[in-house]
Amino acid sequence: LSYAWIFNEYPSFVHQDSRRFVSQETGNLYIAKVESSDAGNYTCVVTNTVTNSRVLGPPTPLVLRNDGVMGEYEPKIEVQFPETVPSAKGATVKLECFALGK
């Protein structure tokens, strides 16, 4: 499977950069330091890379709060690594780790 996200309407896909990341492990979209231009609807697109068929999820709205109130998050590291990661010698292994908090 391959994951991508549409911002507002097709064909405006979210491009990964220093603030945006799409996990190809979970399909989650991560946005660091949200800006006003990030407000809108996000739709996940899952592609079966064998059959090239696509399924779209429901739109998820991102709304910026103007009242200055944010939820309180204790700092934590989101790690869900397996006990072992088998790989071939010389292969590249990518591990995803996210730090959350305020």
Phi, psi and omega in degrees: 000151176231140183244141174212164179231137175263136176257116182066280183224150175300138009257032181278089180276149175287125178263131180289138178209203182290345179252339186239136180216134175249117179286123176277356175274315185248341185086357181291146174257127178244132177234123177262144177052067182302135179245164182301329180290349178278346181296136180154196180255135179243132180235126179279137176241119179252125181245129172279111186288346178278311182264351182061025176270149184237147174230134178255137175277178177286152177296140176244117182281140170248115183243129178276137177274141179257355185273000178075002181269128176237154174293152178269126179235125174285144179299136176203158178254126178269102180233128177228050180284142174289164179304316179227152177236096180292139176205159179278150178302131180086354180282156176267132178243130179247124178248134180259129179222131183235132174262127179243152176151179182229000000 
